[in-house]
Amino acid sequence: MIARAAVTLMFALALAGCDGSRPLIKHEAKEPGPFPAADRPVASIVSSRWSTEEARDRLNEATRVMDLAAIRPGMTVADLGAGEGYYTIRLAGRVGREGRVLAEDIVPAVRDGLADRVARERLENVSVRLGAPADPRLPDNSFDRIFMVHMYHEIAQPYEFLWRMRPSLRPGGLVVVVDADRSTRNHGTPPALLKCEFAAVGYAQVGFQEMRSAGGYFATFRAAGERPDPADIRACRINDG
């Protein structure tokens, strides 16, 4: 009798599992990709400092870049490849107490050093986090501006990085790129190559001007149209010098 009851209970449980109330097979979210590889050299990360802060301030670099990017109080800005925090600190002052700055680097020791600086200077509107080489890991619909200063040429998987970054822009948000007009192997990005790689992932260039005080040029991009499927992205083949 006990054995028959046990069999009946097992059968009932089996039927309950097939009543359609719960899926029997769990489907894991599929990772996007594969993404195309960059068809040009990728510069190695040699330093967290592009130049001294004193030298950059003498050229009024950050103020000029923030003016061109129309940084205003209350904005939320991401500073990718923040390094020692030259732009992070100055952006924090510009966006004010009602604004926010997310500073990110992919090198743990650099991230930790910047976090210490932010704590020493008591910048309560700044948070510091560790990014990934192919994914900035930014929250969706969160940023008015994303700064990429003298770091784009160091991104080993630019198409995947830009694709994953795109949803984090708010409507009307801009990506701000400052870089040198030279080959990527020489720690710069030719403007035509930059424009092509951004366009391949669904960004439109909305501003460009030479800016020697910042080491080369200033360019801005916005999301345009639908974000392409990774399989439809084609690597740019532009002579990189």
Backbone as a ProteinNet text record, in pm:
[ID]
protein_1_A
[PRIMARY]
MIARAAVTLMFALALAGCDGSRPLIKHEAKEPGPFPAADRPVASIVSSRWSTEEARDRLNEATRVMDLAAIRPGMTVADLGAGEGYYTIRLAGRVGREGRVLAEDIVPAVRDGLADRVARERLENVSVRLGAPADPRLPDNSFDRIFMVHMYHEIAQPYEFLWRMRPSLRPGGLVVVVDADRSTRNHGTPPALLKCEFAAVGYAQVGFQEMRSAGGYFATFRAAGERPDPADIRACRINDG
[TERTIARY]
83.5	0	86.7	190.6	280.8	352	397.4	467.7	377.2	246.3	151.1	127.4	118.3	98.7	217.7	337	457	459	421.2	417.3	314.2	195.6	89.5	135.8	207.7	257.5	358.7	449.3	549.5	483.9	377.7	307.3	237.8	179.1	111.7	209.9	327.5	428.8	476.4	488.5	531.4	429.4	300.7	196	198.3	223.4	228.2	339.2	448.3	558.9	529.6	423.6	391.4	266.2	219.5	92.5	106.2	226.4	247.5	270.1	264.6	282.1	426.5	519.7	661.4	733.6	828.2	901.3	988.7	993.3	1077.3	1221.8	1244.3	1380.1	1412.5	1520.5	1563.6	1656.9	1624	1705.9	1794.2	1923.2	2016.7	2020.1	2033.7	2043.3	2167.4	2148.7	2258.9	2346	2474.3	2568	2572.4	2572.2	2579.2	2715.9	2720.1	2847.2	2843.3	2955.3	3086.1	3090.7	3182.5	3204.9	3328.6	3333.6	3454.6	3575	3690.7	3814.9	3852.5	3924.5	3972.8	4075	4055.2	4146.8	4252.6	4320.9	4428.1	4500.1	4618.7	4689.8	4615.4	4640	4584.6	4701.4	4700	4810.3	4806.5	4922	4929.4	4912.2	4865.1	4851.1	4988.3	5046.4	5181.8	5183.6	5078	5075.6	4933.6	4903.5	4772.8	4771.5	4883.3	4895.5	4936.9	4857.9	4893.6	4994.3	4977.1	5067.6	5044.6	5126.2	5104.9	4982.1	4916	4796.8	4830	4946.2	4986.5	5003.2	5069.2	5089.7	4957	4867.7	4738.2	4655.3	4663.9	4588.5	4645.1	4777	4835	4779.1	4742.3	4682.8	4530.1	4477.3	4333.1	4256.6	4319.9	4263.7	4124.9	4113.7	3986.6	3873.2	3900.8	3796.4	3745.6	3838.4	3799.5	3718.1	3761.1	3688.4	3549.9	3540.8	3410	3318.1	3373.9	3292.3	3237.2	3323.4	3279.8	3177.2	3191.5	3097.2	2970.3	2963.2	2845.9	2811.9	2913.4	2892.5	2829.4	2717.1	2641.2	2613.1	2582.3	2544.6	2427	2434.3	2325.8	2339.8	2436.2	2454.9	2514.8	2495.9	2561.6	2659.5	2785.9	2894.6	2976.9	3015.8	3108.7	3244.5	3348.7	3485.9	3555.7	3563.9	3620.6	3770.5	3844.5	3989.7	4035.1	3977.6	3996.1	4138.2	4216.2	4354.3	4365.7	4449	4470	4360.9	4268.9	4152.3	4156.8	4240.1	4247.2	4108.8	4037.1	3903.6	3800.8	3814.1	3717.8	3701.6	3813.9	3809.4	3744.9	3779.3	3728.1	3582.3	3544.8	3403.7	3318.1	3370.2	3295.1	3262.8	3359	3334.9	3234.7	3238.7	3149.7	3004.3	2981.5	2843.3	2781	2864.2	2814.5	2751.9	2695.6	2641.5	2521.5	2447.8	2331.6	2368.6	2492.4	2537	2610.3	2649.2	2720	2828.8	2940.5	3049.1	3082.8	3084.5	3130.1	3266.6	3370	3505.7	3540.4	3597.3	3622.4	3758.7	3824	3948.7	3951.1	4029.6	4034.1	4153	4239.7	4356.5	4324.1	4317	4275.4	4357	4489.8	4572.9	4542.9	4517	4483.4	4347.6	4251.2	4118.9	4129.4	4210.7	4224.6	4289.8	4390.6	4455	4359.3	4276.4	4178.4	4073.4	4030.7	3933.5	3989.4	4117.9	4181.1	4180.1	4208.3	4209.5	4070.5	3971	3833	3794	3836.1	3805	3878.2	4006	4083.7	4022.9	3977.5	3922.2	3772.5	3718.4	3579.5	3482.1	3497.1	3410.1	3290.7	3187.6	3073	2987.2	3009.1	2931.9	3007.2	3113.7	3194.6	3193.9	3174	3192.9	3298.8	3372.6	3483.8	3461.1	3480.2	3457.7	3555.4	3562	3649.2	3568.9	3619.8	3556.2	3621.6	3574.2	3631.3	3683.3	3786.4	3845.2	3746.1	3647.1	3552.5	3413.6	3397.6	3264.7	3277.2	3230.5	3237.7	3140.1	3046.1	2952.1	2875.7	2826.2	2753	2603.4	2532.5	2387.6	2316.7	2208.1	2133.4	2072.7	2062.1	1989.3	2030.3	2161	2210.5	2298.3	2354.1	2457.4	2424.1	2449.4	2436.6	2561	2675.2	2801.7	2887.5	2959.7	3059.8	3192.3	3290.6	3422.3	3517.5	3588.9	3692.9	3813.8	3900.5	4010.3	4143.5	4207	4336.6	4337	4231.3	4223.9	4162.1	4096.3	4024.7	4117.1	4237.5	4331.1	4379	4349.3	4390.8	4281.3	4165.3	4055.2	4078.8	4098.3	4133.3	4014.6	3893.7	3772.8	3677.7	3710.7	3631.6	3485.1	3455.6	3317.4	3230.8	3282.3	3208.5	3194.4	3301.6	3299.5	3194.6	3195.9	3100.6	2957.9	2940.8	2807.8	2748.7	2828.8	2780.7	2761	2837	2827.8	2703.2	2657.3	2554.4	2426.3	2370.6	2244.9	2256.1	2376.9	2392.9	2369.6	2365.8	2340.2	2193.1	2170	2034.2	1995.5	1865.9	1827	1899	1962.3	2038.9	2178.8	2215.9	2349.2	2457.6	2578.9	2691.7	2811.2	2885.6	3016.5	3120.1	3210	3313.8	3448	3513.6	3643.1	3749.1	3856	3973.2	4089.5	4157	4268.7	4363.4	4477.1	4576.6	4552.1	4579.6	4563	4691.4	4704.5	4815.7	4773.4	4854.8	4816.6	4792	4710.9	4682.3	4807.6	4897.2	5020.8	5106.4	5083.8	5155.6	5066.5	4971.9	4886.1	4803.9	4734.7	4638.8	4533.4	4439.6	4338.9	4312.6	4339.5	4305.2	4155.7	4116.9	3975.4	3884.2	3930	3845.7	3820.4	3920.7	3904.5	3808.6	3823	3733.8	3588.9	3564.7	3428.3	3372.3	3454.5	3409.6	3374.3	3458.4	3432.5	3308	3288.2	3166	3043.4	3052.5	2938.9	2901.3	3000.3	2974.6	2886.4	2882.8	2805.6	2681.2	2653.7	2531.2	2542.4	2655	2671.5	2691.9	2644.6	2667.3	2758	2855.9	2942.8	2867.7	2865.9	2792.3	2883.6	3008.9	3100.9	3244.6	3326.9	3469.5	3545.3	3655.7	3745.1	3884.5	3983.1	4119.5	4133.8	4214.5	4231.4	4371.5	4467.3	4605.8	4631.3	4556.5	4576.1	4542	4461.5	4426.7	4501.9	4600.5	4683.3	4639	4537.6	4496.9	4364	4253.6	4122.3	4015.7	3899.7	3781.8	3669.7	3604	3495.8	3380.3	3258.4	3140.9	3053	2986.1	2900.6	2772.4	2665.9	2538.7	2490.2	2405.3	2343.3	2245.8	2248.1	2162.6	2101.7	1969.8	1903.3	1909.4	1888	1889.5	2032.3	2053.8	2183.3	2193.7	2298	2305	2327.3	2284.8	2318.7	2469.1	2535.8	2681.1	2723.5	2641.9	2676.6	2677.9	2610.5	2603.4	2712.3	2790.9	2896.2	3015.4	3065.3	3179.5	3296.8	3411.9	3531.6	3574.9	3616.9	3665.2	3805.9	3827.6	3958.7	4011.2	4064.7	4118.4	4267	4346.8	4491.7	4521.7	4585.4	4613.3	4756.5	4821.2	4958.5	5056.4
-121.3	0	125.8	124.1	240.1	259.4	149.8	158.6	214.1	165.7	214.7	364.7	411.3	554.2	636.3	584.7	655.9	669.3	562.6	566.7	667.7	666.7	762.3	905.9	932.7	1067.5	1110.3	1021.4	1054.1	1084.1	1007.1	1029.2	1165.5	1198.8	1328.8	1444.2	1428.6	1533.4	1547.4	1435.1	1439.6	1513.5	1486.6	1556.9	1706.2	1741.1	1883	1954.2	1884.5	1945.9	1965.1	1900.5	1910.9	1992.9	2066.7	2137.6	2270.2	2303.3	2426.3	2547.2	2533.8	2649.7	2692	2602.1	2633.2	2567.9	2636.5	2574.7	2461.2	2352.6	2238.8	2261.1	2345.5	2371.8	2518	2545.5	2682	2726.4	2836.8	2888.7	3001.1	2984.9	3088.5	3197.7	3323.3	3434.4	3417.3	3429.1	3409.4	3534	3513.3	3624.7	3673.4	3805.5	3855.9	3828.8	3827.9	3808.3	3684.8	3654.5	3721.2	3857.1	3940.9	4072.1	4067.8	4151.8	4153.7	4207.1	4158.3	4208.2	4340.6	4423.4	4550.2	4521.5	4581.5	4560.2	4671	4683.8	4783	4753	4807.4	4780.5	4837	4777.2	4825	4865.8	4988.3	5038.2	4973.2	4948.4	4894.2	5006.4	4970.5	5067.4	5085.4	5202.7	5224.7	5311.5	5389.2	5477.3	5521.2	5549.8	5605	5756.8	5813.2	5959.3	5996	6083.7	6130.1	6244.3	6332.3	6444	6487.4	6579.7	6626.5	6715.9	6715.6	6798.3	6945.7	6983.5	7124.3	7169.9	7086.4	7122.7	7130.7	7039.1	7039.7	7160.5	7198.8	7316.2	7444.8	7449.5	7569.7	7591.4	7482	7491.5	7501.1	7503.4	7516.6	7400	7282.5	7167.7	7127.4	7093.8	7039.6	7140.5	7265.8	7367.7	7379.6	7379.9	7390.9	7270.2	7150	7029	7027.4	7062.5	7062.7	7168.5	7281.5	7384.1	7332.4	7270.6	7218.1	7106.7	7028.2	6919	6966.7	7096.6	7156.8	7087.5	7067.8	7008	7112	7075.8	7168.8	7107.8	7191.3	7139.4	7043.1	6936.5	6839.3	6724.5	6730.7	6622.4	6498.3	6384.5	6260.5	6222.6	6206.2	6187	6064.4	5986.3	5875.4	5914.7	5887.2	5914	5778.6	5727.7	5595.2	5605.1	5511.2	5521.5	5641	5656.6	5779.3	5799.1	5691.9	5705.4	5765.9	5868	5932	6033.5	6057.2	6138.2	6283.7	6317.8	6457.8	6511.1	6438	6484	6455.1	6344.9	6310.2	6423.8	6474.7	6579.5	6705.8	6742.8	6866.3	6851.9	6735	6710.9	6717.8	6665.1	6669	6812.2	6901.6	7041.3	7105.4	7066.9	7128	7081.6	6953.4	6905.1	6939.5	6966.5	7012.4	6903.3	6945.9	6851.8	6774.3	6833.1	6764.8	6672.9	6680.5	6594.9	6472.3	6384.5	6263.1	6233.8	6180.2	6135.8	5991.8	5905.8	5768.8	5757.4	5733.4	5719.7	5571.5	5531.4	5389.3	5365.9	5259.8	5215.5	5063.4	5003.2	4857	4800	4886.5	4841.5	4855.2	4745.2	4753.7	4850.9	4851.6	4941.4	5087.4	5118	5254.9	5293.2	5201.5	5225.8	5253.9	5175.4	5193.3	5327.5	5365.7	5494.8	5610.4	5601.8	5707.7	5710.1	5593.6	5589	5656	5635.3	5701.6	5853.3	5897.6	6042.2	6102.3	6034.4	6082.2	6091.7	5993	5995	6109.1	6129.7	6237.9	6374.1	6391.9	6521	6532.6	6428.6	6428	6464.9	6397.5	6421.1	6327.1	6374	6289.1	6261.7	6335.1	6310.8	6222.8	6157.2	6071	5928.4	5832.9	5692.1	5635.6	5538	5479.6	5329.8	5276.5	5133.6	5075.7	4942.8	4869.8	4827.6	4862.1	4820.1	4695.1	4649.9	4534.6	4580.3	4514.3	4559.2	4570.5	4482	4485.4	4531.8	4574.2	4612.3	4712.8	4836.3	4934.3	4906.6	4815.4	4775.3	4894	4977.9	5096.5	5067.3	5122.3	5101.9	5170.9	5110.8	5164.1	5300.3	5382.3	5509.3	5594.3	5613.1	5676.8	5799.4	5820.5	5922.6	6027.1	6153.5	6264.1	6275.8	6241.5	6244.4	6126.3	6068.9	5966.2	6015.4	6034.8	6085.3	5968.5	5977.7	5881.4	5963.3	5995.5	6088	6012.7	6019.5	5955.2	5809.1	5738.2	5596.5	5509.8	5570.9	5490.5	5393.6	5436.6	5352.5	5232.2	5228	5116.3	5010.4	5033.2	4937.2	4824.6	4704.6	4591.9	4542.1	4553.8	4511	4631.3	4725.9	4849.2	4828.5	4733.7	4716.1	4659.9	4563.6	4510.6	4616.3	4689.9	4793.2	4899.3	4951.1	5055.5	5001.8	4878.6	4817	4804.6	4758.1	4740.3	4875.4	4975.6	5106.8	5184.1	5161.7	5245.7	5259.6	5153	5168.5	5256.9	5285.9	5365.7	5514.7	5557	5698.5	5732.5	5847.1	5899.3	5959.7	5981.9	6051.8	6186.4	6210.2	6333.2	6325.4	6213	6198.7	6188.9	6226.3	6228.2	6152	6090	6034.3	6137.1	6171.2	6271	6199.3	6213.6	6149.1	6256.1	6247.8	6332.2	6238.4	6260.9	6172.7	6247	6184.2	6241.5	6193.4	6277.5	6242.5	6174.5	6049.8	5967.5	5821.7	5731.4	5591.2	5533	5428.6	5365.3	5301.8	5253	5194.8	5299.6	5427.1	5538.7	5615.5	5545.7	5601.9	5722	5702	5799.3	5724.5	5798.9	5739.1	5835.7	5796.5	5883.5	5915.6	6041.2	6078	5997.1	5965	5886.4	5746.7	5688.7	5556.4	5562.4	5663.9	5681.1	5692	5776.4	5796.3	5666.9	5591.7	5466.5	5362.4	5346.5	5245.1	5278.4	5405.6	5444	5420.7	5456	5439.1	5291.9	5204.4	5061.7	5005.5	5073.1	5025.3	5112.4	5204.2	5281.8	5414.7	5483	5618	5714.5	5835.5	5941	6046.4	6091.4	6199.3	6331.2	6406.7	6533.3	6653.2	6630.6	6741.2	6696.5	6785.3	6756	6887.2	6897.9	7010.2	6978.5	7034.1	7018.4	7087.4	7028	7083.7	7049.7	7129	7099.9	7108.2	7191.4	7202.4	7072.9	6986.9	6857.6	6744.1	6777.9	6675.2	6626.7	6687.3	6640.5	6695.7	6626.3	6669.6	6632.8	6695.5	6674.9	6630.3	6518.4	6467.7	6421.9	6436.7	6391.2	6304.4	6207.1	6111.8	6091.2	6060.1	6024.6	5892.6	5823.4	5701.5	5740.2	5663.4	5694.4	5565.3	5562.3	5444.2	5327.9	5209.3	5088.7	5040.4	4983.3	4921	4795.5	4780.4	4666.4	4534.6	4428.3	4294.8	4275.8	4216.4	4198	4129.7	4037.4	3966.7	4059.5	4174.3	4268.3	4375.5	4377.6	4478.6	4439.2	4531.6	4506.9	4592.6	4530.8	4603.6	4704.1	4821	4925.2	4890	4916.2	4890.4	5021	5101.6	5231.9	5232.3	5283.4	5287.4	5363.3	5292.3	5349.9	5400.4	5413.6	5464.4	5362.8
0	0	0	84.9	91.7	-41.1	-101.3	-229.5	-337.3	-337.3	-438.1	-419.7	-295.5	-269.5	-317.4	-297.7	-342.3	-493.2	-563.7	-710.9	-757.9	-689.9	-726.4	-708.4	-596.2	-570.3	-675.5	-712.4	-814.5	-947.6	-982.7	-1108.3	-1108.1	-992.9	-981.3	-995.6	-935.9	-947.8	-1091.1	-1158.4	-1298.7	-1383.1	-1358.7	-1432.5	-1403.2	-1276.5	-1238.8	-1313.2	-1338.4	-1410.7	-1557.1	-1607.8	-1749.8	-1775.7	-1674.7	-1691	-1761.6	-1806.1	-1880.2	-1794.7	-1663.8	-1576.5	-1566.3	-1589.5	-1582.3	-1699.5	-1761.1	-1872.1	-1821.2	-1899.5	-1862.3	-1900.5	-2002.7	-2050.4	-2027.6	-1960.6	-1936.7	-2048.9	-2110.5	-2219.7	-2166.8	-2177.7	-2137.8	-2243.1	-2199.1	-2293.7	-2380.5	-2510.3	-2604.1	-2610.5	-2598.9	-2610.3	-2755.1	-2777.3	-2914.5	-2975	-3105.5	-3173.3	-3261.7	-3324.3	-3308.3	-3377.5	-3330	-3388.7	-3477.3	-3579	-3663	-3586.7	-3623.3	-3564	-3629.6	-3556.3	-3612.6	-3721.3	-3838.8	-3950.7	-3951.8	-3838.9	-3824.2	-3693.2	-3672	-3546.8	-3426.4	-3311.4	-3184.8	-3096.5	-3050.2	-2967.3	-2829.7	-2774.5	-2639.5	-2538.1	-2418.8	-2310.3	-2246.1	-2262.5	-2210.9	-2086.2	-2064.6	-1948.5	-1921.1	-1794.9	-1759.1	-1770.7	-1815	-1825.5	-1966.7	-2031.1	-2164.7	-2156.5	-2061.5	-2036.5	-1892.6	-1844.3	-1707.1	-1701.3	-1587.2	-1572.5	-1581.1	-1530.3	-1535	-1679.5	-1760.8	-1901.6	-1975.6	-1945.7	-2012.6	-1972	-1844.8	-1800.2	-1858.4	-1878.6	-1941	-2080.5	-2147.7	-2280.9	-2275.2	-2152.9	-2133.2	-2197.5	-2196.6	-2268.9	-2220.1	-2093.2	-2043.7	-2056.6	-2025.8	-2034.9	-2177.6	-2273.5	-2413.9	-2458.9	-2421.1	-2459.2	-2395.9	-2268.4	-2202.7	-2261.3	-2301.8	-2367.1	-2500	-2579.9	-2709.8	-2693.2	-2585.3	-2559.1	-2490.6	-2462	-2397.3	-2265.2	-2181.7	-2050.6	-1959.1	-1899	-1815.3	-1678.3	-1579.8	-1448.3	-1458.1	-1380.2	-1376.5	-1473.7	-1563.4	-1660.4	-1593.6	-1660.7	-1622.2	-1731.9	-1693	-1790.2	-1752.7	-1852.9	-1832.5	-1887.6	-1811.5	-1852.9	-1867.1	-1991	-2015.4	-2039.1	-1981.8	-1986.9	-1907.1	-1788.4	-1709.6	-1659.3	-1648.1	-1604.4	-1465.8	-1453.1	-1323.4	-1289.2	-1384.8	-1352.2	-1395.2	-1493.9	-1537.1	-1574.4	-1660.2	-1699.4	-1591.5	-1521.9	-1417.4	-1317.2	-1267.6	-1165.6	-1220.2	-1340	-1398.5	-1442	-1488.7	-1520.5	-1394.1	-1284.4	-1158.6	-1118.8	-1135.4	-1103.9	-1198.1	-1325.1	-1424.2	-1407.9	-1382.2	-1373	-1237.7	-1137.9	-1008.9	-924	-812.6	-714	-766.8	-860	-915.4	-1031.2	-1076.8	-1185.8	-1133.5	-1225.9	-1189.3	-1292.8	-1244	-1331.8	-1296.3	-1396.9	-1379.2	-1445.8	-1367.2	-1419.1	-1425.8	-1538.8	-1559.3	-1622.2	-1577.2	-1638.7	-1635.5	-1725	-1730	-1654	-1602.4	-1526.1	-1377.5	-1302.9	-1162.8	-1079.3	-1094.4	-1014.2	-1046	-1173.1	-1212.1	-1155.7	-1165.7	-1107.8	-958.9	-889.3	-744.6	-710.7	-789.8	-765.9	-786.3	-888.6	-913.6	-802.9	-756.6	-647.6	-522.3	-495.8	-380.8	-398.8	-520.1	-545.7	-527.7	-579.4	-565.5	-418.8	-340.1	-196.5	-125.9	-160.6	-96.8	-126.2	-249.8	-289.9	-259.6	-198	-152.8	-264	-375.5	-490.4	-480	-415.5	-387.6	-510.9	-618.2	-740.2	-839.8	-795.4	-881.8	-829.1	-917.7	-884.2	-978.2	-929.1	-1004.7	-1015.2	-1136	-1152.9	-1253.6	-1256.6	-1348	-1470.1	-1588.1	-1712.1	-1766.7	-1881.2	-1949.7	-2085.1	-2138.3	-2265	-2380.3	-2387.5	-2498.4	-2457.8	-2331.2	-2283.4	-2169.2	-2189.8	-2080.2	-1967.2	-1989.8	-1883.8	-1826.2	-1913.8	-1871.2	-1866.3	-1769.6	-1762.9	-1878.9	-1924.7	-2038.6	-2007	-2111.5	-2106.2	-1986.9	-1970	-1847.9	-1868.9	-1988.8	-2002.2	-2108.5	-2068.8	-2163.6	-2251.4	-2194.1	-2268	-2222.7	-2319.6	-2289	-2345	-2258.3	-2298	-2324.4	-2436.7	-2472.1	-2517.1	-2422.2	-2449	-2455.2	-2570.4	-2593.2	-2549.5	-2583.8	-2548.1	-2657.8	-2756.2	-2855.7	-2928.3	-2960.4	-3036.1	-2956.6	-2826	-2741.5	-2726.2	-2787	-2777.7	-2877.7	-2827.5	-2914.6	-2996.2	-2943.3	-3016	-3028.9	-3116	-3121.7	-3158.3	-3248.4	-3291.9	-3178.7	-3105.8	-2992.4	-2882.8	-2856.5	-2752.1	-2783.3	-2905.7	-2943.8	-2947	-2989.6	-2995.6	-2855.8	-2761.6	-2624.3	-2553.7	-2593.3	-2531.2	-2574.5	-2695.4	-2756.2	-2674.7	-2615.6	-2540.9	-2416.8	-2371.8	-2250.2	-2273.5	-2399.3	-2428.7	-2409.3	-2348.5	-2340.3	-2475.2	-2500.5	-2623.9	-2632.6	-2744.4	-2761.2	-2704.4	-2644	-2586.7	-2692.5	-2653.5	-2747.3	-2691.7	-2782.9	-2751	-2793.6	-2702.5	-2728.3	-2739.3	-2854.6	-2877.4	-2898.7	-2821.9	-2843.2	-2872.3	-2984.3	-3019.6	-3112.4	-3138.3	-3228.1	-3370.4	-3466.9	-3607.6	-3657.1	-3618.3	-3666.2	-3658.1	-3705.2	-3712.2	-3573.2	-3568.5	-3439.8	-3380.2	-3465.6	-3412	-3341.1	-3377.4	-3314.9	-3217.3	-3159	-3052.6	-3098.8	-3207.7	-3257.8	-3338.1	-3396.4	-3484.6	-3599.7	-3723.7	-3836.4	-3834.5	-3853	-3845	-3936.3	-4057.3	-4149	-4093.5	-4031.2	-3971.4	-3853.2	-3770.4	-3655.4	-3701.7	-3799.7	-3850.2	-3906.6	-3980	-4041.4	-3935.9	-3833.2	-3731.8	-3649.8	-3618.2	-3548.2	-3636.2	-3763.4	-3854.1	-3870.1	-3866.1	-3882.5	-3772.3	-3657.8	-3543.4	-3519.7	-3612.4	-3602.8	-3532.4	-3549.6	-3496.7	-3614.1	-3598.4	-3696.9	-3636.1	-3712.4	-3664.7	-3676.2	-3567	-3566.9	-3546.2	-3513.7	-3495	-3510.6	-3565	-3578.2	-3594.2	-3521.7	-3545.3	-3492.8	-3559.1	-3511.5	-3377.2	-3291.8	-3158.2	-3108.8	-3148.8	-3115	-2965.1	-2896.1	-2751.4	-2679.5	-2744.7	-2686.6	-2754.5	-2834.3	-2895.1	-3030.6	-3089.9	-3221.9	-3266.7	-3232	-3277.7	-3175.5	-3194.8	-3111.7	-3204.4	-3172.6	-3256.8	-3168.5	-3218.7	-3144.2	-3234	-3169.5	-3239.5	-3160.7	-3234	-3171.2	-3230.7	-3155.8	-3208.3	-3319.5	-3428.7	-3543.2	-3596.8	-3606.9	-3659.7	-3561.7	-3614.7	-3532.8	-3509.8	-3393.2	-3367.9	-3453.9	-3534.5	-3626.9	-3554.8	-3619.2	-3570.3	-3585.9	-3488	-3499.3	-3628.7	-3679.7	-3803.2	-3923.9	-3913.3	-4026.1	-4021.1	-3916.1	-3903.2	-3989.8	-4067.5	-4154.4	-4109.2	-4093.1	-4049.8	-4154.8	-4110.3	-4200.4	-4250.1	-4377.3	-4435.2	-4496.1	-4406.9	-4445.6	-4413.1	-4504.2	-4482.4	-4353.9	-4260	-4128.5	-4119	-4227	-4227	-4181.1
[MASK]
+++++++++++++++++++++++++++++++++++++++++++++++++++++++++++++++++++++++++++++++++++++++++++++++++++++++++++++++++++++++++++++++++++++++++++++++++++++++++++++++++++++++++++++++++++++++++++++++++++++++++++++++++++++++++++++++++++++++++++++++++

